[in-house]
């Protein structure tokens, strides 16, 4: 997994920088570089942490 995603934990809110139309997402799990996120607009996605750096949302 990219070190830039190492901070992710289940429950955190994130956005996908290349897919803003997916809306806000909640991290479900981070296992062996695969990040499962439930996005408001598109549902559950499993992402390769070496290919995308998710943006944390703190509001």
KEKE-3310 file (N, C-alpha, C; in steps of 0.2 Angstrom, whole numbers, plus 5000, padded with zeros to 4 digits):
npx = (5004:5002:5012:5006:4993:4992:4987:4974:4959:4946:4930:4934:4931:4932:4937:4937:4950:4950:4937:4926:4912:4908:4905:4905:4914:4915:4927:4928:4937:4954:4965:4979:4984:4972:4958:4942:4928:4913:4904:4894:4887:4889:4890:4898:4915:4931:4947:4963:4976:4989:4987:4979:4977:4968:4958:4957:4943:4938:4927)
npy = (4994:5011:5023:5035:5032:5026:5031:5029:5023:5012:5019:5032:5047:5051:5057:5053:5058:5058:5056:5065:5065:5054:5057:5059:5047:5033:5024:5007:4996:4992:4982:4974:4983:4985:4995:4997:5006:5015:5024:5039:5041:5030:5019:5004:5002:4994:4999:5000:5004:5007:5014:5025:5040:5043:5057:5064:5069:5081:5088)
npz = (5000:4997:5006:5007:5010:5021:5033:5033:5041:5046:5045:5043:5034:5016:5000:4983:4973:4959:4955:4959:4958:4964:4977:4995:5004:5015:5024:5024:5026:5026:5019:5015:5005:4998:4998:5004:5001:5005:4995:4994:4981:4972:4979:4986:4984:4979:4981:4974:4983:4979:4967:4969:4979:4992:4998:5014:5023:5034:5039)
capx = (5000:5006:5012:5001:4986:4994:4984:4967:4956:4938:4926:4936:4928:4937:4935:4942:4952:4949:4930:4922:4905:4906:4903:4909:4915:4917:4932:4926:4942:4961:4968:4984:4984:4965:4954:4935:4925:4906:4903:4887:4883:4890:4890:4904:4921:4937:4952:4970:4980:4995:4985:4975:4978:4962:4959:4953:4938:4938:4922)
capy = (5000:5017:5026:5040:5030:5022:5034:5027:5018:5011:5025:5039:5050:5052:5058:5051:5065:5058:5054:5069:5064:5048:5060:5057:5040:5031:5019:5001:4992:4993:4976:4972:4988:4986:5000:4997:5013:5015:5031:5041:5041:5024:5013:5001:5001:4992:5003:4998:5009:5009:5018:5031:5043:5046:5063:5064:5074:5082:5093)
capz = (5000:4997:5012:5008:5012:5028:5039:5033:5046:5045:5048:5041:5028:5011:4993:4977:4969:4951:4954:4963:4957:4968:4983:5001:5005:5022:5023:5027:5027:5023:5019:5010:5000:4995:5002:5003:5003:5003:4993:4994:4975:4968:4983:4988:4979:4982:4977:4974:4987:4975:4961:4971:4985:4994:5001:5020:5024:5041:5041)
cpx = (5004:5006:5008:4994:4987:4990:4976:4965:4949:4935:4928:4932:4933:4933:4940:4944:4951:4942:4926:4915:4903:4904:4908:4909:4917:4921:4929:4931:4948:4964:4973:4984:4977:4961:4947:4932:4918:4905:4896:4883:4884:4891:4898:4909:4927:4942:4959:4974:4986:4993:4981:4977:4972:4963:4954:4948:4937:4932:4917)
cpy = (5006:5020:5032:5038:5026:5025:5032:5022:5017:5017:5032:5041:5052:5054:5055:5057:5064:5056:5058:5068:5058:5051:5058:5050:5039:5024:5013:4997:4994:4986:4975:4977:4989:4990:4999:5003:5013:5023:5032:5040:5034:5018:5010:5000:4999:4995:5000:5004:5011:5014:5024:5033:5046:5052:5063:5070:5075:5087:5089)
cpz = (5000:5004:5013:5010:5019:5033:5039:5038:5044:5049:5046:5034:5023:5005:4988:4973:4962:4950:4959:4963:4961:4975:4989:5002:5013:5021:5027:5030:5023:5024:5014:5004:4996:5000:5000:5006:5001:5001:4992:4987:4971:4973:4985:4983:4982:4977:4978:4977:4983:4969:4963:4978:4987:4998:5008:5020:5032:5044:5045)
residu = (UNK:UNK:UNK:UNK:UNK:UNK:UNK:UNK:UNK:UNK:UNK:UNK:UNK:UNK:UNK:UNK:UNK:UNK:UNK:UNK:UNK:UNK:UNK:UNK:UNK:UNK:UNK:UNK:UNK:UNK:UNK:UNK:UNK:UNK:UNK:UNK:UNK:UNK:UNK:UNK:UNK:UNK:UNK:UNK:UNK:UNK:UNK:UNK:UNK:UNK:UNK:UNK:UNK:UNK:UNK:UNK:UNK:UNK:UNK)
# end
